[in-house]
């Protein structure tokens, strides 16, 4: 499924519970794996291909935090709105399920679980989504639950549109 609106005209009302969104793919490059790990996660299986070959994963793997960064890139490019994304209070249930290796191609799928208008700030709502990152063999490598604050669509009168089935 894709959104009915572009990222430049997407607001809280466009994030429908139950909708599933594919967010493209991104290649995992060895140079980036090494650079990220050397700076942020200098464990031997992330920074030394020769030593990693003898380690528990049988080769170099990306840091889970690097994998999360790659996922975030796709999420920002395809799922989040450029006009209504306000911030995120956090994520829940982050799991790294399989090693991610240089040469892998990761794809991201987002399922909107819930979209609830804020009671204290009527200009926004909270969107909760299940995110799955898979490799080129469609094996899940990372999952998480994301929470995002998204602006509600303004109307000509400056009021907020009501969301069907939601009480304010």
C-alpha positions in Angstrom: 0.0 0.0 0.0 1.2 3.5 -0.6 0.0 6.8 0.9 -2.7 8.7 -1.0 -0.7 11.9 -0.3 3.0 12.8 -0.9 5.4 13.3 2.0 5.0 17.1 1.4 1.3 16.9 2.1 1.0 14.1 4.6 -0.4 14.6 8.0 -1.6 12.5 11.0 -4.9 11.7 9.2 -3.0 9.9 6.5 -1.6 7.3 8.8 -4.4 4.7 8.9 -4.3 1.8 11.4 -3.7 -1.4 9.6 -2.1 0.1 6.6 1.2 -1.4 5.5 3.9 0.7 3.8 7.0 -0.5 1.9 9.9 1.9 2.3 12.3 0.8 -0.3 15.7 -0.8 0.1 19.3 0.2 0.9 22.6 -1.6 0.4 25.0 -2.4 3.3 28.5 -1.2 2.2 31.6 -2.6 3.9 33.3 0.8 4.0 30.3 2.2 5.9 30.1 -0.8 8.3 33.8 -0.3 9.2 33.6 3.5 9.5 30.4 3.4 11.6 31.8 0.7 13.9 35.2 2.3 14.3 33.5 5.5 15.5 30.6 4.2 17.5 30.7 0.4 18.2 34.4 -0.8 18.0 33.8 -4.5 18.6 36.1 -6.8 16.8 33.4 -8.4 14.6 32.4 -4.9 13.4 35.9 -3.4 12.8 38.3 -6.2 11.7 37.3 -8.4 8.8 40.2 -10.9 9.4 39.6 -11.3 13.1 35.8 -11.4 12.5 36.2 -14.4 10.2 37.4 -16.3 13.2 34.7 -15.0 15.5 31.3 -16.1 16.5 29.6 -14.8 13.3 32.2 -16.2 10.8 32.8 -12.8 9.2 32.3 -9.0 9.5 28.8 -7.9 10.6 27.3 -4.4 10.9 26.6 -2.9 14.2 22.9 -3.1 15.2 23.0 0.6 15.6 24.2 1.0 12.1 21.3 -1.2 10.9 19.0 1.0 12.9 20.5 4.0 11.1 19.9 2.5 7.7 16.3 1.7 8.7 15.9 5.3 9.8 17.1 6.6 6.4 14.4 4.6 4.6 11.8 5.6 7.2 12.6 9.3 6.8 12.6 9.1 3.0 9.4 7.0 2.5 7.2 7.0 5.6 7.6 10.1 7.7 6.1 13.4 6.5 8.2 16.4 5.6 5.5 18.8 6.9 4.1 17.0 9.9 6.8 14.9 11.5 7.3 16.5 15.0 9.5 14.1 16.8 9.5 10.7 18.5 9.3 10.0 22.2 11.0 6.7 21.6 10.9 3.1 20.3 9.9 -0.1 22.0 10.9 -3.8 21.6 14.0 -3.3 19.4 15.3 -6.7 18.4 18.3 -7.6 16.2 17.4 -11.0 14.9 20.2 -11.9 12.4 23.6 -10.5 11.6 23.7 -7.9 8.8 26.7 -8.3 6.5 28.4 -6.1 3.9 26.7 -6.8 0.6 23.2 -7.3 2.2 20.3 -5.3 0.8 17.9 -4.3 3.5 14.2 -3.5 3.0 11.8 -1.9 5.4 8.1 -2.5 5.9 6.0 -0.4 8.3 2.6 -1.4 9.6 0.6 1.3 11.3 -0.7 -0.2 14.5 -2.5 2.8 16.0 -3.1 6.5 15.4 -4.5 8.4 18.4 -5.1 12.2 18.5 -3.4 13.9 21.4 -5.8 14.9 24.2 -3.5 17.7 25.5 -2.3 19.0 22.1 -5.0 18.9 19.5 -2.7 19.9 16.7 -1.1 16.5 16.7 -1.5 12.8 17.2 0.6 9.8 18.1 1.3 7.1 15.4 2.5 3.7 16.6 4.0 1.4 14.0 5.6 -2.0 13.8 8.7 -1.9 11.7 10.4 -4.9 10.1 13.7 -4.9 8.4 14.5 -7.8 6.1 17.6 -8.8 4.0 17.6 -9.7 0.4 16.5 -13.3 1.3 13.5 -11.8 3.1 14.9 -12.9 6.4 14.0 -10.6 9.3 17.1 -8.9 10.6 15.6 -6.3 12.9 12.2 -5.4 14.3 10.9 -2.6 16.5 7.8 -0.6 17.5 8.1 3.1 16.7 6.1 6.0 18.2 5.9 9.2 16.2 4.2 12.5 16.9 2.6 13.8 13.7 0.9 17.1 13.1 -2.8 17.1 12.2 -3.9 18.5 8.9 -4.8 22.2 9.3 -8.1 23.4 7.8 -8.9 26.7 6.2 -10.6 27.9 9.4 -7.5 27.0 11.4 -9.4 24.3 13.2 -8.3 20.7 13.2 -10.1 18.1 11.2 -11.9 15.4 13.2 -10.8 11.9 12.8 -13.7 9.5 12.1 -14.3 7.2 15.1 -12.2 9.3 17.4 -13.5 11.4 20.3 -11.6 14.4 21.4 
